[in-house]
Amino acid sequence: MVLGWTGVLHWLLYAAGVSDEYRAVFHATAQIQGFLTCIAIGFLYTFIPRRTGTAPPSRLELVAGATAPVAATLAAWLDRIAVAQVAWLAGVALVAAFVGRRVLSPGGRTRVPGVFVWVPVALLAGIAGAALVAIVAVVGPREEPQLWQLGRGLLLQGFVTALVVGVGGTMIPTLTRGETAPGTTPTALSRRGPQAIAAVAFLASFPVEVYLGPRPGFGLRALVAGGVLVAVARLWRPPTLPGLHRRLIWLSAWLLPAGYAVAAAEPELRSAALHVVFIGSFTVLALSVSLHVALSHGGRPERLAGWPWPVGAMALLLAAAVTFRLLVGLDATHLKPWLACAALCFLLATAAWAWLVVPAIRAAGS
């Protein structure tokens, strides 16, 4: 969360005139390779050993998972973009090895659903994207603008989107409706082939965007990633379990294909539309799931029953952050005020999140 604050607070300081630099690369690095990477690694290190019946992460894997996002964010702040990618790549490579060994173990192959193939695809997209960005950062983005765009797309969109599809397709039915996660019957196992084909098509959407055009690229991304998530998680079924956070999880899943569809329809609003994905889908999903995990394991699940005000405040503030970020793209003449409002709403939303999470963490640790 501190890494997330670092990336967003910079926008607030820029809008206030404290900082004179519009540091888009640092912001993206802090948010995706810092904030969201931490949550993703924490989930994978917890979920996969439990699901596959294998060993938890080693001390080296824990240290790598905790160090890589911090090192990448710090290096990006210092404008050492290539160093940031190498540091992040090294940590995520260990995470990928952790995931691969356990999922491919005898127990893992029979206990994870077909849609989970998107998780190693996500790690592959992140590693490939980071490698491309590191290489182009050395050569010069102006010298290789298409490779720079391809690497950034795989890293900032491909990595988290594929994680959302793989993990969301597995967990959203359980979290929102109490249904058993997609099983591992022979029928489910037979779906790994089609899931792998869909994942390849998803990865292909990035060179399609760069070399053929944003409309077909984003359109393919929305169709494949969104279609798989909607179909596997059966998103047409609304949440049936009580709790506002469950409805936010459900809504965030729908906003994933919606954001890409808007980018395909209006490529000139690409940045604004992608923030529907980054904030409306990625961030809302991360904060809502972490609320559920923290309070359930912290012995305070009753605090999420109904519509508690901190969850409502978090939802409204993140909706406002998305709206203000959209206005940045629609009204560039007032960029700084809209950017400041978006950043402030994001920071206040995380404060509402912390209002519930911090006491639960303290209770669990005492």
C-alpha positions as CSV (number, residue, x, y, z in Angstrom):
1,M,0.0,0.0,0.0
2,V,2.9,2.3,0.7
3,L,4.2,1.8,-2.8
4,G,0.7,2.6,-4.1
5,W,0.7,5.8,-2.1
6,T,4.1,6.7,-3.5
7,G,3.0,6.4,-7.1
8,V,-0.2,8.4,-6.6
9,L,1.1,11.0,-4.2
10,H,3.5,12.1,-6.9
11,W,0.5,13.2,-9.0
12,L,-0.8,15.3,-6.1
13,L,2.5,17.0,-5.7
14,Y,2.8,17.6,-9.4
15,A,-0.7,19.2,-9.5
16,A,0.2,21.3,-6.5
17,G,3.3,22.6,-8.2
18,V,5.7,21.0,-5.7
19,S,7.1,18.8,-8.5
20,D,7.7,20.1,-12.0
21,E,8.0,16.7,-13.7
22,Y,5.2,14.6,-15.2
23,R,6.7,11.2,-14.4
24,A,4.4,8.8,-16.1
25,V,6.9,5.9,-16.2
26,F,7.5,6.2,-12.4
27,H,3.8,6.3,-11.7
28,A,3.1,3.2,-13.7
29,T,6.0,1.3,-12.2
30,A,5.0,2.1,-8.6
31,Q,1.4,1.1,-9.3
32,I,1.8,-2.1,-11.3
33,Q,5.3,-3.3,-10.5
34,G,5.1,-2.1,-6.9
35,F,1.6,-1.9,-5.4
36,L,-0.3,-4.6,-7.4
37,T,2.7,-6.9,-7.7
38,C,3.0,-7.1,-3.9
39,I,-0.7,-8.1,-3.7
40,A,-0.4,-10.6,-6.5
41,I,2.7,-12.3,-5.0
42,G,1.2,-12.4,-1.6
43,F,-1.9,-14.1,-3.0
44,L,0.1,-16.6,-5.1
45,Y,2.4,-17.5,-2.2
46,T,-0.7,-18.2,0.0
47,F,-3.2,-19.7,-2.5
48,I,-1.0,-22.1,-4.5
49,P,0.5,-24.1,-1.6
50,R,-3.0,-24.5,-0.1
51,R,-4.6,-25.5,-3.3
52,T,-1.9,-27.9,-4.5
53,G,-0.9,-29.3,-1.0
54,T,2.7,-28.3,-1.6
55,A,5.4,-26.5,0.5
56,P,5.1,-22.8,1.3
57,P,7.6,-20.3,-0.2
58,S,11.2,-20.5,1.1
59,R,12.9,-17.6,2.8
60,L,14.7,-16.7,-0.4
61,E,11.4,-16.6,-2.3
62,L,9.8,-14.5,0.4
63,V,12.7,-12.0,0.4
64,A,12.7,-11.8,-3.4
65,G,8.9,-11.3,-3.5
66,A,9.2,-8.4,-1.0
67,T,12.3,-6.8,-2.4
68,A,11.7,-6.7,-6.1
69,P,8.7,-4.3,-6.1
70,V,10.5,-1.9,-3.7
71,A,13.7,-2.0,-5.7
72,A,11.8,-1.5,-9.0
73,T,9.9,1.5,-7.6
74,L,13.0,3.1,-6.1
75,A,15.0,2.6,-9.3
76,A,12.2,4.1,-11.4
77,W,12.1,7.2,-9.1
78,L,15.8,7.6,-9.8
79,D,15.1,7.3,-13.6
80,R,17.0,4.0,-13.8
81,I,14.3,2.3,-15.9
82,A,16.5,-0.6,-17.1
83,V,17.6,-1.3,-13.5
84,A,14.0,-1.2,-12.3
85,Q,13.0,-3.8,-14.9
86,V,16.0,-6.1,-14.1
87,A,15.3,-5.9,-10.4
88,W,11.6,-6.7,-10.9
89,L,12.2,-9.4,-13.4
90,A,14.7,-11.2,-11.1
91,G,12.1,-11.3,-8.3
92,V,9.2,-12.3,-10.5
93,A,11.3,-15.0,-12.2
94,L,11.6,-16.7,-8.7
95,V,7.9,-16.4,-8.2
96,A,7.3,-18.0,-11.7
97,A,9.6,-20.9,-10.7
98,F,7.6,-21.2,-7.4
99,V,4.3,-21.3,-9.3
100,G,5.6,-23.7,-12.0
101,R,7.0,-26.3,-9.6
102,R,3.8,-26.5,-7.6
103,V,1.3,-26.3,-10.3
104,L,3.1,-29.0,-12.4
105,S,3.6,-31.3,-9.4
106,P,1.4,-34.5,-9.3
107,G,-0.9,-32.8,-6.7
108,G,-1.0,-29.5,-8.6
109,R,-2.0,-31.0,-11.9
110,T,-5.2,-32.5,-10.4
111,R,-6.2,-29.7,-8.1
112,V,-6.1,-26.5,-10.2
113,P,-8.7,-25.7,-12.8
114,G,-8.0,-25.2,-16.5
115,V,-8.4,-21.4,-16.2
116,F,-5.4,-21.3,-13.9
117,V,-3.2,-21.6,-17.0
118,W,-3.6,-17.9,-17.2
119,V,-1.4,-17.4,-14.1
120,P,1.8,-18.7,-15.7
121,V,0.8,-16.8,-18.8
122,A,0.6,-13.6,-16.7
123,L,4.1,-14.2,-15.3
124,L,5.4,-14.9,-18.8
125,A,3.8,-11.6,-20.1
126,G,5.3,-9.7,-17.2
127,I,8.8,-11.2,-17.7
128,A,8.8,-10.7,-21.4
129,G,7.5,-7.1,-21.0
130,A,10.1,-6.2,-18.4
131,A,12.8,-7.6,-20.6
132,L,11.7,-5.6,-23.6
133,V,11.4,-2.4,-21.6
134,A,14.8,-2.9,-20.1
135,I,16.4,-3.4,-23.5
136,V,14.6,-0.4,-25.1
137,A,15.4,1.8,-22.1
138,V,19.1,1.2,-22.8
139,V,18.8,1.6,-26.6
140,G,16.4,4.6,-26.3
141,P,12.6,4.6,-26.4
142,R,12.7,7.1,-29.3
143,E,14.8,4.7,-31.3
144,E,12.5,1.8,-30.9
145,P,9.0,3.2,-30.1
146,Q,7.1,0.2,-31.2
147,L,9.1,-2.2,-29.0
148,W,8.8,0.2,-26.1
149,Q,5.0,0.2,-26.5
150,L,4.9,-3.6,-26.9
151,G,6.9,-4.1,-23.7
152,R,4.9,-1.6,-21.7
153,G,1.7,-3.2,-22.9
154,L,2.7,-6.7,-21.9
155,L,4.0,-5.4,-18.5
156,L,1.4,-3.0,-17.4
157,Q,-1.7,-4.6,-18.9
158,G,-0.9,-8.2,-19.8
159,F,0.6,-9.1,-16.5
160,V,-2.3,-8.1,-14.2
161,T,-5.1,-8.8,-16.7
162,A,-4.0,-12.4,-17.1
163,L,-3.7,-12.8,-13.3
164,V,-7.3,-11.4,-12.9
165,V,-8.6,-13.9,-15.5
166,G,-6.8,-16.9,-13.9
167,V,-7.4,-16.1,-10.3
168,G,-10.7,-14.4,-10.8
169,G,-12.1,-17.3,-12.8
170,T,-11.1,-19.5,-9.9
171,M,-12.2,-17.4,-6.9
172,I,-15.0,-15.0,-8.0
173,P,-17.7,-17.7,-7.9
174,T,-16.7,-18.6,-4.4
175,L,-16.3,-15.1,-3.1
176,T,-19.5,-13.7,-4.5
177,R,-21.9,-16.6,-4.5
178,G,-20.4,-19.3,-2.3
179,E,-20.1,-21.7,-5.2
180,T,-17.4,-24.2,-5.4
181,A,-14.5,-22.9,-7.5
182,P,-14.3,-24.4,-11.0
183,G,-13.3,-28.0,-10.3
184,T,-10.7,-30.4,-11.6
185,T,-13.0,-33.1,-13.1
186,P,-11.9,-34.6,-16.4
187,T,-14.2,-32.1,-18.2
188,A,-12.5,-29.2,-16.4
189,L,-9.0,-30.6,-17.2
190,S,-9.9,-31.0,-20.8
191,R,-10.5,-27.2,-21.0
192,R,-6.9,-26.4,-20.4
193,G,-6.2,-26.7,-24.2
194,P,-8.9,-24.1,-25.1
195,Q,-7.7,-21.9,-22.2
196,A,-4.2,-22.1,-23.5
197,I,-5.3,-21.1,-27.0
198,A,-7.3,-18.2,-25.6
199,A,-4.3,-17.1,-23.6
200,V,-2.1,-17.1,-26.8
201,A,-4.8,-15.0,-28.6
202,F,-4.7,-12.6,-25.6
203,L,-0.9,-12.3,-25.9
204,A,-1.2,-11.8,-29.6
205,S,-3.4,-8.7,-29.0
206,F,-0.4,-6.7,-27.9
207,P,1.6,-7.0,-31.2
208,V,-1.7,-6.5,-33.0
209,E,-2.3,-3.2,-31.2
210,V,1.3,-2.0,-31.9
211,Y,1.7,-3.1,-35.5
212,L,-1.9,-3.2,-36.9
213,G,-3.7,-0.6,-34.8
214,P,-5.3,0.0,-31.4
215,R,-8.9,-0.9,-32.4
216,P,-8.2,-4.5,-33.3
217,G,-5.7,-4.9,-30.5
218,F,-7.9,-3.6,-27.7
219,G,-11.0,-5.3,-29.3
220,L,-9.2,-8.7,-29.3
221,R,-8.1,-8.1,-25.7
222,A,-11.6,-7.2,-24.5
223,L,-13.1,-10.2,-26.4
224,V,-10.7,-12.9,-25.2
225,A,-9.8,-11.9,-21.7
226,G,-13.2,-10.5,-20.9
227,G,-15.0,-13.4,-22.6
228,V,-13.0,-16.0,-20.6
229,L,-13.5,-14.3,-17.3
230,V,-17.3,-13.8,-17.8
231,A,-17.8,-17.4,-19.0
232,V,-15.7,-19.2,-16.4
233,A,-16.8,-17.0,-13.4
234,R,-20.4,-17.0,-14.7
235,L,-20.5,-13.2,-14.2
236,W,-24.1,-13.0,-15.4
237,R,-25.0,-14.4,-12.0
238,P,-25.0,-11.5,-9.4
239,P,-23.6,-11.9,-5.9
240,T,-25.8,-13.8,-3.5
241,L,-23.7,-13.6,-0.4
242,P,-24.1,-10.6,1.9
243,G,-21.4,-7.9,1.9
244,L,-20.8,-4.8,-0.2
245,H,-17.2,-5.9,-0.9
246,R,-18.5,-9.0,-2.8
247,R,-20.5,-6.7,-5.1
248,L,-17.4,-4.7,-5.7
249,I,-15.5,-7.8,-6.7
250,W,-18.2,-8.7,-9.1
251,L,-18.4,-5.2,-10.6
252,S,-14.6,-5.0,-10.9
253,A,-14.6,-8.1,-13.1
254,W,-17.1,-6.5,-15.5
255,L,-15.0,-3.4,-15.7
256,L,-12.1,-5.3,-17.1
257,P,-13.6,-6.0,-20.6
258,A,-15.5,-2.7,-20.4
259,G,-12.4,-0.6,-20.1
260,Y,-10.7,-2.4,-23.0
261,A,-13.9,-2.1,-25.1
262,V,-13.9,1.7,-24.6
263,A,-10.2,1.9,-25.6
264,A,-11.1,-0.1,-28.8
265,A,-14.1,2.2,-29.6
266,E,-12.3,5.4,-28.8
267,P,-8.5,5.0,-29.2
268,E,-7.9,8.7,-28.7
269,L,-9.2,8.1,-25.1
270,R,-6.8,5.2,-24.6
271,S,-5.1,6.5,-21.4
272,A,-8.4,7.4,-19.8
273,A,-10.1,4.1,-20.8
274,L,-7.2,2.1,-19.5
275,H,-7.7,3.7,-16.1
276,V,-11.1,2.2,-16.0
277,V,-9.1,-1.1,-16.1
278,F,-6.3,0.0,-13.7
279,I,-8.5,1.6,-11.0
280,G,-12.0,0.3,-11.7
281,S,-10.9,-3.3,-12.2
282,F,-7.4,-4.0,-10.8
283,T,-7.5,-1.7,-7.8
284,V,-11.1,-2.3,-6.8
285,L,-10.5,-6.1,-7.0
286,A,-7.2,-6.0,-5.1
287,L,-8.6,-3.8,-2.3
288,S,-11.9,-5.7,-2.0
289,V,-10.3,-9.2,-1.9
290,S,-7.7,-8.0,0.5
291,L,-10.5,-6.7,2.8
292,H,-12.1,-10.1,2.7
293,V,-8.9,-12.0,3.4
294,A,-7.6,-9.6,6.2
295,L,-10.9,-9.5,8.1
296,S,-11.7,-13.2,7.7
297,H,-8.3,-14.3,8.8
298,G,-8.2,-11.6,11.4
299,G,-11.2,-13.0,13.1
300,R,-13.5,-10.0,12.2
301,P,-15.6,-11.2,9.3
302,E,-18.7,-9.6,10.8
303,R,-17.3,-6.2,10.1
304,L,-17.9,-6.9,6.4
305,A,-21.5,-7.9,6.7
306,G,-24.0,-5.6,5.1
307,W,-22.8,-2.3,3.8
308,P,-20.2,-1.0,6.3
309,W,-19.4,2.7,5.8
310,P,-15.7,2.3,5.1
311,V,-16.4,-0.1,2.2
312,G,-19.0,2.3,0.9
313,A,-16.6,5.2,1.2
314,M,-13.9,3.2,-0.5
315,A,-16.2,2.4,-3.4
316,L,-17.4,5.9,-3.9
317,L,-13.9,7.4,-3.7
318,L,-12.5,4.9,-6.2
319,A,-15.5,5.7,-8.5
320,A,-14.6,9.4,-8.2
321,A,-11.0,8.6,-8.9
322,V,-11.9,6.9,-12.2
323,T,-14.2,9.8,-13.1
324,F,-11.6,12.4,-12.5
325,R,-9.0,10.4,-14.4
326,L,-11.4,10.2,-17.3
327,L,-11.7,14.0,-17.2
328,V,-7.9,14.3,-17.5
329,G,-8.3,12.8,-21.0
330,L,-11.4,14.7,-21.9
331,D,-10.3,18.1,-20.6
332,A,-6.6,18.4,-20.9
333,T,-6.6,22.1,-20.4
334,H,-7.5,21.5,-16.7
335,L,-5.1,18.5,-16.4
336,K,-3.6,19.4,-13.0
337,P,-6.9,20.0,-11.1
338,W,-8.4,16.8,-12.4
339,L,-5.2,14.9,-11.7
340,A,-5.1,16.2,-8.1
341,C,-8.7,15.2,-7.5
342,A,-8.1,11.7,-8.9
343,A,-5.0,11.3,-6.7
344,L,-6.7,12.6,-3.6
345,C,-9.7,10.3,-4.0
346,F,-7.4,7.3,-4.5
347,L,-5.5,8.2,-1.3
348,L,-8.7,8.7,0.7
349,A,-10.1,5.4,-0.6
350,T,-7.0,3.6,0.7
351,A,-7.5,5.3,4.1
352,A,-11.0,3.9,4.2
353,W,-9.6,0.5,3.4
354,A,-7.0,0.8,6.2
355,W,-9.7,1.8,8.7
356,L,-10.9,-1.9,8.5
357,V,-7.7,-3.7,7.6
358,V,-5.2,-2.3,10.1
359,P,-7.2,-3.3,13.3
360,A,-7.7,-6.8,11.8
361,I,-4.0,-7.2,11.1
362,R,-3.1,-6.1,14.6
363,A,-5.7,-8.5,16.1
364,A,-4.3,-11.3,14.1
365,G,-0.8,-10.6,15.2
366,S,-1.5,-10.2,18.9
